[in-house]
Amino acid sequence: MQNNELFLIYDKELKLRLQNIRNLQNERRLLARFREHLNGFPPSALLAKGFLAQFTNKKPRTLIRYASTIKSFMSWYGEPINDLKVKIPKTLPPYTKDNEVESLFGAIENKKTHKKNITRDALMVELALKTGMRRGEVANLEVKDIHSDFLLIRKGKGNKDRVIPLIPAISQRLQNFIKGKAPDEKVFSLKATSISNKIRLFAKKAGLDSFHTHTMRHKFATDLLERGANIKVVQELLGHSNLGTTEIYLSVTDQALKDAVRLLDKPVKRKPNDKVNLFIKGKLITLKKPTTGEETSKKSA
């Protein structure tokens, strides 16, 4: 069987497995490059590894995604690559202080141009901070998905839906903002890339170097865990398929670690040592110190 025919057959498998159009397009592009790399030769573990070796300069998560795509194809083909493993370095999410968030809102409220969008931009940022929504989810949010005390995320990451409760203050502001809008209308009428650019610009004006759209999602998770929320509930709110992804926030919010370090501020309580260790001719000899009473009687004698 020629490679072109082989990859067309596998493409039908992909369409059944991947419902997300963007993910399907990404996998197709990578597999097309892999087919070109084979140059007419049948797929093999050696050629697959050689193809992936071109991407070692990519970010670890990108390389893992590429490896997963090729490994899935090779398993389907009947030549699994079981000895290929790509590890993601353990990195902690950024910790954002409350005053940094206040600076961000200050930059939005003090805009010198497009002042009519201040209400929209401030509401969009607050919504992201209070729901942990991804930028694409914020961009795709429609009026019909907002209810009195919750909102519905449709076809989020992994093509999954989820429900996020709303606190009364943000719910009321959303209801006021969407008045007069059609049910199928986008709430903020902004594309995901436009949202990223806006947040980057506001952060720059606020003097925040590493603040971006995903920072607000990190802030949502750490705020919940610091206030004692159950980690499995946080996982559900964030839409994580793997609990391990949510658990990285525990390292940032772990109160036990903070309490341990705070012990350094406390004075050390040393117990009086009533023994003395001496080395005499290479041997360790422990002598008991005389008590205060013994020392006093010796001095009076």
C-alpha positions in Angstrom: 0.0 0.0 0.0 1.3 3.4 -1.0 1.8 6.0 1.8 -0.8 8.4 0.3 -3.5 5.7 0.5 -2.3 4.7 4.0 -2.5 8.2 5.4 -6.0 8.7 3.8 -7.3 5.6 5.6 -5.8 6.9 8.9 -7.4 10.3 8.3 -10.9 8.7 8.5 -9.8 7.3 12.0 -8.8 10.9 13.0 -12.1 12.4 12.0 -13.9 9.9 14.2 -11.6 10.4 17.1 -11.2 14.2 17.0 -14.3 16.3 17.2 -12.4 19.5 17.7 -11.7 21.1 14.3 -8.6 22.9 15.4 -7.0 19.8 16.9 -7.9 17.8 13.7 -6.3 20.4 11.5 -3.1 20.5 13.7 -2.8 16.7 13.5 -3.4 16.6 9.8 -0.6 19.2 9.2 1.9 17.2 11.3 1.0 13.9 9.7 1.4 15.5 6.2 4.9 16.6 7.2 5.6 13.1 8.4 4.4 11.6 5.1 6.8 13.9 3.2 9.6 12.9 5.6 9.1 9.2 4.8 9.8 10.1 1.1 8.0 7.0 -0.2 9.5 4.6 2.3 7.1 2.6 4.6 6.7 4.0 8.1 9.1 2.6 10.7 10.1 3.4 14.3 13.5 4.6 13.1 12.0 7.0 10.6 9.4 8.2 13.1 12.1 9.0 15.7 14.2 10.8 13.0 11.2 12.9 12.1 10.5 13.9 15.8 14.2 14.6 16.3 13.8 17.7 14.1 11.6 19.3 16.8 13.8 19.0 19.9 14.2 22.8 19.9 10.4 23.2 20.5 8.9 23.7 23.9 8.4 20.5 25.8 4.6 20.5 25.6 4.8 21.0 21.9 7.2 18.2 21.5 5.0 15.9 23.6 2.0 16.8 21.4 4.0 16.0 18.3 5.2 12.7 19.8 1.7 11.7 20.8 0.4 12.3 17.3 3.2 10.2 15.7 3.0 7.5 18.3 -0.7 7.1 17.8 -0.2 6.8 14.1 2.5 4.2 14.5 0.4 2.2 17.0 -2.4 2.1 14.5 0.1 1.1 11.7 1.2 -1.8 13.9 4.7 -0.6 14.8 4.3 1.0 18.2 7.2 3.2 19.6 7.1 2.1 23.2 10.6 3.2 24.1 10.0 6.9 23.1 9.2 9.1 26.1 9.2 12.8 26.4 9.1 14.4 29.9 7.7 17.8 30.8 9.9 19.7 33.2 8.0 20.4 36.5 7.3 24.1 36.5 5.1 26.0 38.8 2.4 28.4 37.7 3.1 32.1 38.5 1.8 33.5 41.7 -0.1 36.8 41.2 -0.6 39.1 44.1 -3.9 41.0 44.7 -2.2 44.4 44.3 -1.0 43.3 40.8 -4.6 42.7 39.8 -5.6 46.1 41.2 -2.9 47.6 39.0 -4.3 45.9 36.0 -7.8 47.3 36.7 -6.2 50.7 37.2 -4.7 50.5 33.7 -8.1 49.6 32.2 -10.0 52.4 34.0 -7.3 55.0 33.1 -7.5 54.3 29.3 -6.9 57.5 27.3 -8.6 56.1 24.1 -11.6 53.9 23.4 -13.1 54.8 26.8 -16.5 53.5 25.8 -14.9 50.0 26.1 -13.7 50.4 29.7 -16.9 48.7 31.1 -16.6 45.8 28.7 -12.8 45.3 29.3 -13.0 45.5 33.1 -16.0 43.0 33.1 -14.1 40.6 30.8 -11.1 40.6 33.1 -13.1 40.2 36.2 -15.1 37.3 34.7 -11.9 35.5 33.8 -10.5 36.1 37.3 -13.8 34.8 38.9 -14.4 31.8 36.7 -11.0 30.6 35.5 -12.2 30.5 31.9 -9.6 30.1 29.1 -9.3 33.0 26.6 -11.0 31.0 23.8 -13.9 30.2 26.2 -14.3 33.9 27.0 -14.2 34.7 23.3 -16.8 32.1 22.4 -19.2 32.9 25.3 -22.7 33.6 24.0 -25.5 35.5 25.7 -27.7 32.4 25.9 -25.0 30.7 28.0 -25.3 33.2 30.8 -27.9 32.4 33.5 -28.9 34.0 36.8 -26.2 32.2 38.9 -24.1 30.2 36.5 -22.7 30.2 33.0 -22.3 27.3 30.6 -19.0 26.6 28.7 -19.8 24.9 25.5 -17.2 22.8 23.7 -14.3 23.9 25.8 -10.9 22.2 25.6 -11.4 18.6 24.6 -14.8 19.5 23.2 -16.3 19.3 26.7 -19.1 21.3 28.3 -19.0 22.4 31.9 -20.9 24.6 34.3 -19.3 27.4 36.3 -21.3 29.1 39.2 -21.2 32.9 39.3 -20.9 35.0 42.4 -23.8 37.5 42.7 -21.8 40.6 42.0 -20.4 39.4 38.7 -23.7 37.8 37.8 -25.5 41.1 38.1 -22.9 43.0 36.1 -23.1 40.4 33.3 -26.9 40.6 33.3 -26.8 44.4 32.9 -24.1 44.1 30.2 -26.0 41.7 28.0 -29.3 43.5 28.0 -30.6 44.0 24.5 -28.1 41.5 23.0 -29.4 38.6 20.9 -29.1 35.1 22.4 -26.6 33.9 19.8 -24.5 37.0 20.1 -21.0 36.8 21.5 -20.9 38.5 24.9 -17.7 40.5 24.4 -17.5 40.4 20.5 -13.7 39.8 20.6 -11.6 37.1 19.1 -9.2 35.1 21.4 -6.2 36.8 19.9 -7.7 40.2 20.5 -8.3 39.3 24.1 -4.6 38.3 24.5 -3.4 41.5 22.9 -5.6 43.6 25.2 -4.5 41.9 28.4 -0.9 42.2 27.3 -1.3 45.9 26.6 -3.1 46.5 30.0 -0.4 44.5 31.8 2.4 46.5 30.2 0.7 49.8 31.2 0.3 48.5 34.7 4.0 47.5 34.9 3.4 43.8 35.0 6.0 42.0 32.9 4.7 38.4 32.8 0.9 38.9 33.1 -1.2 37.3 30.3 -4.6 35.8 29.8 -3.7 32.5 31.3 -2.4 34.3 34.4 -6.0 35.0 35.4 -6.8 31.3 35.2 -3.8 30.6 37.5 -5.0 33.3 39.9 -8.5 31.8 40.0 -7.1 28.4 40.9 -4.7 29.6 43.6 -7.3 31.9 45.2 -9.7 28.9 45.5 -7.1 26.6 47.0 -5.8 29.2 49.4 -9.4 29.6 50.7 -9.7 25.8 51.3 -11.5 24.6 48.2 -11.5 20.9 47.5 -8.9 20.2 44.7 -11.3 17.9 42.8 -13.9 20.7 42.7 -11.2 23.1 41.4 -10.3 20.5 38.8 -14.0 20.4 37.6 -14.2 24.2 37.5 -11.1 24.5 35.4 -12.1 21.7 33.1 -8.9 19.6 33.7 -9.2 16.0 32.5 -6.2 15.1 34.7 -6.1 15.8 38.5 -2.3 16.0 38.2 -2.7 19.2 36.2 -4.6 20.8 39.0 -2.3 19.6 41.7 0.6 21.8 40.5 -1.3 24.7 42.2 -0.9 22.9 45.5 2.8 23.7 45.5 2.0 27.4 45.2 -0.6 27.4 47.9 0.7 24.7 50.3 0.1 26.2 53.8 2.2 23.5 55.4 5.3 24.7 53.4 4.6 28.3 54.4 4.1 27.4 58.1 7.4 25.5 58.0 9.4 28.4 56.7 7.8 30.8 59.2 9.4 28.7 62.0 12.6 30.5 61.1 11.2 33.6 62.7 10.7 31.9 66.0 13.6 31.8 68.6 15.2 28.4 69.1 14.4 26.8 72.4 17.7 25.1 73.5 17.6 22.6 76.2 20.6 22.8 78.7 23.2 20.2 77.9 24.3 18.4 81.1 26.9 16.3 79.3 30.3 17.0 77.8 31.8 14.8 75.1 35.6 14.5 75.1 38.0 12.7 72.9 40.9 11.1 74.9 43.5 9.1 73.0 41.0 8.5 70.1 38.2 7.4 72.3 34.9 9.3 72.9 34.3 9.8 76.7 31.0 11.4 77.9 31.2 13.2 81.2 28.3 14.5 83.1 28.4 18.1 84.1 28.0 18.9 87.8 24.6 20.3 88.7 24.3 23.8 90.1 24.0 22.4 93.6 27.2 20.3 93.2 29.1 23.3 92.0 28.0 25.5 94.9 28.9 22.9 97.5 32.4 22.5 96.0 33.0 26.3 96.0 31.9 26.6 99.7 34.2 23.7 100.7 
